[in-house]
């Protein structure tokens, strides 16, 4: 019973911590994640995300002692910092390779939308990043359900001072996903694996 209580406590702590993160500043193979905690795998995913939007990656991706994953700017360089233990936890807990990809796409969305240039994060910025993640996940071949799945683990049902409610975040992901489906290039996209 003690192990069960400890496991539940850790899951809730990770989910709450992630939900409260503040900003600190064509035929294509979908990457198969076996270990996002591995920096090489993480970099491949960044490259795939950026290829999906036609841009070159210009982020420094680093494992770091952060709560979960965050976009940051330091000394005029853009970073995506991630906690390998959190990513491992989200992969195992969700049993869905798209969950970690969604988180990474969300943070890239913060950078590309200029959110890291603002002093503080807010709910609207989170929704913009979620919409970007939905767009990218569709381009990479994720189903809508898989694209939204991570929100069941990291987003609170109710809105907080910095983050929207889970339903709003899922709607933003759906909006981005649907935009990708109707974008001119979508007719040429080939989704290799919509079931994973």
C-alpha positions as CSV (number, residue, x, y, z in Angstrom):
1,X,0.0,0.0,0.0
2,X,2.9,2.4,0.8
3,X,4.4,1.8,-2.7
4,X,1.0,2.5,-4.3
5,X,0.6,5.8,-2.3
6,X,4.2,6.8,-3.2
7,X,3.6,6.0,-6.9
8,X,0.4,8.0,-7.0
9,X,2.1,10.9,-5.2
10,X,4.9,11.0,-7.7
11,X,2.5,10.9,-10.6
12,X,0.5,13.8,-9.2
13,X,3.6,15.8,-8.4
14,X,5.0,15.5,-11.9
15,X,1.7,16.4,-13.5
16,X,1.1,19.4,-11.2
17,X,4.7,20.6,-11.7
18,X,4.4,20.4,-15.5
19,X,1.0,22.1,-15.5
20,X,2.5,25.1,-13.7
21,X,5.7,25.7,-15.8
22,X,6.3,29.3,-16.5
23,X,8.2,30.6,-19.6
24,X,11.7,31.6,-18.8
25,X,12.5,33.4,-21.5
26,X,6.0,14.5,-48.1
27,X,7.2,10.8,-47.6
28,X,8.7,11.2,-44.3
29,X,9.5,8.7,-41.6
30,X,8.0,9.5,-38.3
31,X,10.7,9.1,-35.6
32,X,10.3,6.1,-33.5
33,X,11.0,6.9,-29.9
34,X,12.7,4.3,-27.8
35,X,14.4,6.7,-25.5
36,X,13.7,10.4,-25.8
37,X,16.0,10.8,-22.8
38,X,18.8,10.1,-25.3
39,X,20.0,13.5,-26.6
40,X,20.5,12.1,-30.1
41,X,16.8,10.9,-30.3
42,X,15.6,14.2,-28.9
43,X,17.6,16.1,-31.6
44,X,16.1,13.9,-34.3
45,X,12.6,14.8,-33.2
46,X,13.4,18.5,-33.2
47,X,14.7,18.1,-36.7
48,X,11.5,16.3,-37.8
49,X,9.3,19.0,-36.1
50,X,11.2,21.8,-37.8
51,X,11.1,20.0,-41.2
52,X,7.3,19.7,-40.8
53,X,7.1,23.5,-40.8
54,X,9.9,24.1,-43.3
55,X,12.4,25.7,-41.0
56,X,15.9,24.8,-39.8
57,X,16.4,24.0,-36.1
58,X,18.2,26.7,-34.2
59,X,17.7,25.6,-30.7
60,X,20.2,24.1,-28.3
61,X,18.5,21.1,-26.8
62,X,19.9,20.1,-23.4
63,X,19.1,17.7,-20.7
64,X,18.9,19.8,-17.6
65,X,17.8,19.9,-14.0
66,X,14.4,21.4,-14.7
67,X,11.0,20.2,-13.5
68,X,10.0,18.9,-16.9
69,X,10.6,20.7,-20.2
70,X,10.9,24.4,-21.0
71,X,11.8,26.9,-23.6
72,X,14.4,29.5,-22.5
73,X,16.7,32.2,-23.9
74,X,20.1,32.8,-22.4
75,X,22.9,35.0,-23.8
76,X,21.0,35.5,-27.1
77,X,20.7,31.7,-27.6
78,X,17.5,29.7,-27.7
79,X,17.3,26.6,-25.6
80,X,14.9,23.8,-24.9
81,X,15.8,22.3,-21.6
82,X,14.3,19.0,-20.6
83,X,14.4,16.7,-17.6
84,X,15.2,13.1,-18.9
85,X,13.5,11.6,-15.9
86,X,10.3,13.5,-16.6
87,X,10.4,12.5,-20.2
88,X,11.0,8.9,-19.3
89,X,8.1,9.1,-16.8
90,X,5.7,10.6,-19.4
91,X,6.7,8.0,-22.0
92,X,6.1,5.1,-19.6
93,X,2.9,6.6,-18.0
94,X,1.2,7.5,-21.3
95,X,2.5,4.5,-23.3
96,X,2.3,6.9,-26.2
97,X,5.4,8.1,-28.2
98,X,3.5,11.1,-29.3
99,X,3.2,12.5,-25.7
100,X,6.9,13.5,-25.5
101,X,6.8,14.7,-29.1
102,X,3.8,16.9,-28.2
103,X,5.7,18.4,-25.3
104,X,8.7,19.2,-27.4
105,X,6.6,20.6,-30.2
106,X,4.8,22.8,-27.6
107,X,8.1,24.3,-26.4
108,X,9.3,24.9,-30.0
109,X,6.0,26.6,-30.5
110,X,6.9,29.0,-27.6
111,X,10.2,29.9,-29.4
112,X,8.7,30.3,-32.9
113,X,5.8,32.4,-31.6
114,X,8.2,34.7,-29.8
115,X,6.9,33.8,-26.3
116,X,10.4,33.5,-24.9
117,X,10.9,37.2,-25.7
118,X,8.2,38.2,-23.3
119,X,8.8,38.6,-19.6
120,X,6.0,36.3,-18.4
121,X,3.9,33.4,-19.7
122,X,0.2,33.4,-19.7
123,X,-2.8,31.2,-20.7
124,X,-3.0,32.7,-24.2
125,X,0.6,31.9,-24.9
126,X,0.1,28.4,-23.7
127,X,-2.8,27.9,-26.1
128,X,-0.7,29.3,-29.0
129,X,2.0,26.7,-28.2
130,X,-0.6,24.0,-27.9
131,X,-2.1,24.9,-31.3
132,X,1.4,24.8,-32.9
133,X,1.9,21.3,-31.3
134,X,-1.4,20.1,-32.8
135,X,-0.4,21.4,-36.2
136,X,3.0,19.7,-36.1
137,X,1.7,16.4,-34.7
138,X,-0.7,16.1,-37.6
139,X,2.1,16.8,-40.1
140,X,4.1,14.1,-38.4
141,X,1.3,11.6,-38.6
142,X,-0.3,11.5,-35.2
143,X,-4.0,11.0,-34.8
144,X,-6.0,13.8,-33.1
145,X,-6.5,11.5,-30.1
146,X,-2.8,10.7,-29.8
147,X,-2.0,14.4,-30.2
148,X,-4.2,15.4,-27.3
149,X,-3.4,12.4,-25.0
150,X,-0.6,14.0,-23.0
151,X,-3.0,16.6,-21.7
152,X,-4.8,13.9,-19.7
153,X,-1.6,13.6,-17.7
154,X,-0.2,17.1,-17.5
155,X,-3.0,19.6,-17.6
156,X,-5.3,20.4,-14.7
157,X,-9.1,20.3,-15.3
158,X,-9.4,23.9,-14.0
159,X,-7.5,27.0,-15.3
160,X,-4.6,28.3,-13.3
161,X,-3.0,31.7,-13.2
162,X,-0.6,30.7,-16.0
163,X,-2.2,27.7,-17.7
164,X,-5.5,27.1,-19.4
165,X,-7.9,24.3,-18.4
166,X,-7.4,20.9,-19.9
167,X,-10.4,21.2,-22.2
168,X,-9.1,24.5,-23.6
169,X,-5.7,23.0,-24.2
170,X,-7.2,20.0,-26.0
171,X,-9.3,22.4,-28.1
172,X,-6.2,24.4,-29.1
173,X,-4.4,21.2,-30.1
174,X,-7.5,20.2,-32.2
175,X,-7.5,23.6,-33.8
176,X,-3.8,23.3,-34.9
177,X,-4.4,19.7,-36.0
178,X,-7.4,20.7,-38.1
179,X,-5.4,23.6,-39.6
180,X,-2.7,21.2,-40.7
181,X,-5.3,18.9,-42.2
182,X,-6.7,21.8,-44.3
183,X,-3.4,23.5,-45.2
184,X,-2.4,23.5,-48.9
185,X,0.5,21.2,-48.3
186,X,-1.6,18.7,-46.4
187,X,-2.8,17.0,-49.6
188,X,0.8,15.9,-50.2
189,X,1.5,14.7,-46.7
190,X,1.7,11.0,-46.1
191,X,1.0,9.9,-42.6
192,X,3.0,6.7,-42.1
193,X,1.6,5.7,-38.7
194,X,-1.6,7.2,-37.3
195,X,-2.0,4.4,-34.7
196,X,1.0,5.1,-32.6
